[in-house]
Amino acid sequence: MAEPKAITEREVRRLAREGKKVIDTRGAIVTPGAKNAARELGVHLAGPDAPTSVLPMRAYGSFDPKRETQTTVAICCDDAGAAIKDAVATRLYELTHTVIDLAKGEKPPKDSPDVAIAVAREVAAGRAPFGIIIDGTGISACIAANKVKGIRAAICHDVTTAVSAREHSDANVLCLGGSLIGPRLALAIVETFLTKDFAAARYASRLARLQAIDTER
């Protein structure tokens, strides 16, 4: 039996220079350095557990592997967040983000913890720096996502809470309540969440404490 191919950091960086945004890792061993480089360069490692839609479904435009992207965002919803999810995903694509749409099939699931865990695992595995989950209120999605090690999920109902989530706690998953806010406000929250940086000079000790909680589980 042939030895499995190893995907190294050097290989990821080479492919990124050539314009590759998606690397097929099926049947390959992916080194930790390769995962870190992929996260840094916005390259998606599409393994056997890759989501159904790595980039734009029909509504988001045509997949172009040479398209320059800002960052990668994993997104999913339950039935209460479907309309807003489509609007957010479309806007993310327009803003040149890579969209990992974890929605499976025509009908979104009714139970939000499942979609929350799917998004959280994408972020925790390093396949996306940020995740967005949209359900009825954002509450159960946030609870479920925060069960995954390495996740700092926050419910945001306005731009102010989005700023706080990013600047104060370096939140990496955004939870939105599709039954509480409309598409316009959702888009404003999403854009704020993705453009604000963590205020490390002021809140580094808080982040360290949050990260330490993961090791206590």
N, C-alpha and C positions, 0 to 999 in steps of 0.2 A: 504494500500500500504506500502511495506517495506521501511524503511529509507535507503537512499543511503549510500553506504559504504564510509568511509572517509579514504583517504590515507595520512598518516602523515609522518613527517620527520623520526620518529623512524622506521616506516614500511619500508621506502625507504632504510634507512641505514641497516636494518636487511636483506632485500632482496639483497642489494649490497654485503654484507658479504657472502651471500650464492652463489654469482656468477651471480645474475640476472643482465642483462644489458638492458632488456626491460620489463616495467611494464604496464599491460593493465589497463587503467584508465577509460574505458568505463562504464558509469553509476555511477561513483564514484565522490566524492568531493575531490579535491586535495588541500591540505593546502599550503599556501605560503612557509612554512618551508620545505615541501616535495619537492616543485619545486626547492628551493635553494639547498637542499641536492642532488637532482638528477643532477643538473647542476654541482655541485662540484665533484660528483662521476662518472660522465659520464654515468648516467643511462637515458635511453630514456623513457619518459612517453607517451605511445601510446594511445591517446584518440580517440574519434570519428572523429576528424579532422586530424588524423595521416596521414602522407604521404603514397603513395602507396607502396613504398619499403623502409623499415626501415633499412635493412642491405642488403648486397650484393645481387644484382641480379646475374644471372648466371655468368656473366663475372667477378664478384668480389669474387667468392669463396662461400663456404657453410656457412650458418648461424650457429654459435656456441654460445649459450647464456653464456657459461663459458669463452669465449675468452677474455683475458685481452686487453683493448683498451686504447689508449692514450687520445683521446678527440673525441667529436662528431662534424661532419661537415655536414651541409646541402648543397646540391649542385643541380643546375639545369642549363638548357641552352635553347636557342632557336635553330632554325635549323642551324644557322651559327656556333654554338659552339658544335654541337653534337659529332663530332669525338674527339675533345679535352676533352670534358666532360667525355667520356668513359675512356680515357687514365688516366685522373686525378683521377677519382673514383677508378679505378683499383689500381693505385699507393697508394692512401690513404688507401685502404684495406690492401695492402701489408705492409704498415707502421703501421698497427694495429690501425687505426682510425675507429670509427664507422661512416658509411656513410649513411646519410639520402638522398636518391635519390628521388627528387621530380618530376622527369620526368614522365609524364603520357602517356601511350600508346606507340606505335611504332614510330610515327612521332612527333618530337619536334615542339612546336608552332613556328609561324613565328614572333610573336610580343614579344620582350624581356621584356617590363614592367611587363607583367603578371608573368613570371618566376622570375623576380627580386623581386616582392612583395611576392611571395610564400616563397622564401628563407629568405627574410628580416623578415617576420612574424615568421618563425621558430626560428630565432636568438632572436628577440625581446621578444618572449614568453619564452625564456630560455630553449627551447628544444635542442638547439645546440649553443655552444659558438661561433662558426664560421660558416660563409656561403661563398660559392663560386658561382658566376654567370658568365656564359660564353655566350656572344653573339658576334655580328660581330666586334664591336670596344670597347665594354665595356662602352660606353658613356651613352646610354639611360638606360642601366641596373643600372648604378651608380646613375643617377638622380632619377630613380624610387625607388631604395632601400633607398636612403637618405630621402625619404618622410615619412618613417616609424619611429616612435618615438623610440629612443634608438639605432638607426643604425648609424654606422660610416663606410660608404662604400668608398672604394678607388679603382681607376683604376691603375693597375700596369702593365707596359710593360717590366720590367726587374727586376733583383734582387735588385738593388739599391732602386727603388721606393717601393718594397715590404718591405725592411728594414725600410725605412722612414715611411711608412704607419703604421707599427706596433710600432716602437720605439717612434715616435713623436706624433702620434694621437690615439694610441690604436685602430686602425681600426678593426672592427669585421666582415666585409664582404669584400671579394676580388672580383673585377670585372676584367675579362680578355676578350681581343678581339680575338676571334677565327679566324678572317680574317687577323689579324696582326702578330700573333706569332704562332710558331709551337709547337707541343707537348713537345719537349725536353725543350724548354725555359719555357713553361707553368708549367711543373713539377718542374723546379728549382724555379720558382716564388712561387708556392704553398708551397713547402717545406720550403722556407725561411719565408714566411708569417706565417706559423704555428709554427715555432720554435723560432722566435724572440719575446722577451718580451717588454712590454711597459716600457720606461725609465722614471719611475714615479718621480725620484729625480729631473729630469730636466724639465719635461713637465707636471707636475701635474696641474699647473694653466691653461695650454692650454686645458687639458681634462675637467677640471671643467667648463671652458667657453663653450666648445662644449656641455656638458651635460646640461648646463643652457639654451641653445637655445631651447632644447626640452620643457622646461616649459614655454617658451614664445609663443609657437604656439597656 
